[in-house]
Amino acid sequence: MPSLDRRIGSGVFEPEQLTALRQLFEEACTLFGASADSAEADDIALKLLTAFKSGYVDKETMFAALLDSKDKQ
């Protein structure tokens, strides 16, 4: 099961939100060279969901949050 599915768990999301999150997850995995079932992909999924739950909803802001978290590592 891809990391995003595991991270979503029992959270309640609208279908459009899930579609957008899945697209962002796939793009981020490609950008960072992570396979969908890797530990890095799991980390990407967690960061995307955290950003989304914090109110970041547009692609640019969510990617900026991902890149910022990568820079801090």
C-alpha positions as a Markdown table, in Angstrom:
| # | Residue | x | y | z |
|---|---|---|---|---|
| 1 | Met | 0.0 | 0.0 | 0.0 |
| 2 | Pro | 1.5 | 3.4 | -1.0 |
| 3 | Ser | 2.6 | 5.6 | 1.9 |
| 4 | Leu | -0.1 | 8.2 | 1.3 |
| 5 | Asp | -2.9 | 5.6 | 1.8 |
| 6 | Arg | -1.3 | 4.5 | 5.1 |
| 7 | Arg | -0.9 | 8.1 | 6.3 |
| 8 | Ile | -4.5 | 9.1 | 5.5 |
| 9 | Gly | -5.8 | 6.4 | 7.8 |
| 10 | Ser | -9.3 | 7.1 | 9.0 |
| 11 | Gly | -9.1 | 10.9 | 8.4 |
| 12 | Val | -12.1 | 12.4 | 6.6 |
| 13 | Phe | -11.2 | 14.0 | 3.3 |
| 14 | Glu | -13.4 | 15.1 | 0.4 |
| 15 | Pro | -12.8 | 13.2 | -2.9 |
| 16 | Glu | -11.3 | 16.2 | -4.6 |
| 17 | Gln | -8.9 | 16.7 | -1.7 |
| 18 | Leu | -7.8 | 13.1 | -1.9 |
| 19 | Thr | -7.2 | 13.5 | -5.7 |
| 20 | Ala | -5.2 | 16.7 | -5.2 |
| 21 | Leu | -3.1 | 15.1 | -2.3 |
| 22 | Arg | -2.4 | 12.0 | -4.4 |
| 23 | Gln | -1.2 | 14.1 | -7.3 |
| 24 | Leu | 1.0 | 16.2 | -5.0 |
| 25 | Phe | 2.4 | 13.0 | -3.4 |
| 26 | Glu | 3.2 | 11.5 | -6.8 |
| 27 | Glu | 4.8 | 14.7 | -8.0 |
| 28 | Ala | 6.9 | 15.0 | -4.8 |
| 29 | Cys | 8.0 | 11.4 | -5.0 |
| 30 | Thr | 9.1 | 12.0 | -8.5 |
| 31 | Leu | 10.9 | 15.2 | -7.6 |
| 32 | Phe | 12.8 | 13.6 | -4.7 |
| 33 | Gly | 13.3 | 10.3 | -6.5 |
| 34 | Ala | 11.4 | 8.3 | -3.9 |
| 35 | Ser | 9.5 | 5.1 | -4.7 |
| 36 | Ala | 5.9 | 5.2 | -3.5 |
| 37 | Asp | 6.5 | 2.5 | -0.8 |
| 38 | Ser | 9.8 | 3.8 | 0.6 |
| 39 | Ala | 10.5 | 5.4 | 3.9 |
| 40 | Glu | 11.2 | 8.7 | 2.2 |
| 41 | Ala | 7.8 | 8.5 | 0.5 |
| 42 | Asp | 6.2 | 7.9 | 3.9 |
| 43 | Asp | 7.9 | 11.0 | 5.2 |
| 44 | Ile | 6.7 | 13.0 | 2.2 |
| 45 | Ala | 3.1 | 11.8 | 2.8 |
| 46 | Leu | 3.3 | 12.8 | 6.4 |
| 47 | Lys | 4.6 | 16.3 | 5.6 |
| 48 | Leu | 2.0 | 16.8 | 2.9 |
| 49 | Leu | -0.8 | 15.8 | 5.2 |
| 50 | Thr | 0.6 | 18.0 | 8.0 |
| 51 | Ala | 0.8 | 21.0 | 5.7 |
| 52 | Phe | -2.7 | 20.3 | 4.4 |
| 53 | Lys | -4.2 | 20.0 | 7.9 |
| 54 | Ser | -2.4 | 23.3 | 8.8 |
| 55 | Gly | -4.3 | 25.1 | 6.1 |
| 56 | Tyr | -1.9 | 24.9 | 3.1 |
| 57 | Val | -4.1 | 23.9 | 0.2 |
| 58 | Asp | -2.4 | 25.2 | -2.9 |
| 59 | Lys | 0.3 | 23.2 | -4.7 |
| 60 | Glu | 3.0 | 25.9 | -4.6 |
| 61 | Thr | 2.6 | 26.4 | -0.8 |
| 62 | Met | 2.6 | 22.7 | -0.1 |
| 63 | Phe | 5.7 | 22.1 | -2.2 |
| 64 | Ala | 7.4 | 25.1 | -0.5 |
| 65 | Ala | 6.7 | 23.5 | 2.9 |
| 66 | Leu | 8.2 | 20.2 | 1.6 |
| 67 | Leu | 11.3 | 21.9 | 0.3 |
| 68 | Asp | 11.7 | 23.9 | 3.5 |
| 69 | Ser | 11.5 | 20.7 | 5.6 |
| 70 | Lys | 14.1 | 19.1 | 3.3 |
| 71 | Asp | 16.4 | 22.1 | 3.8 |
| 72 | Lys | 16.2 | 21.8 | 7.5 |
| 73 | Gln | 17.3 | 18.1 | 7.5 |
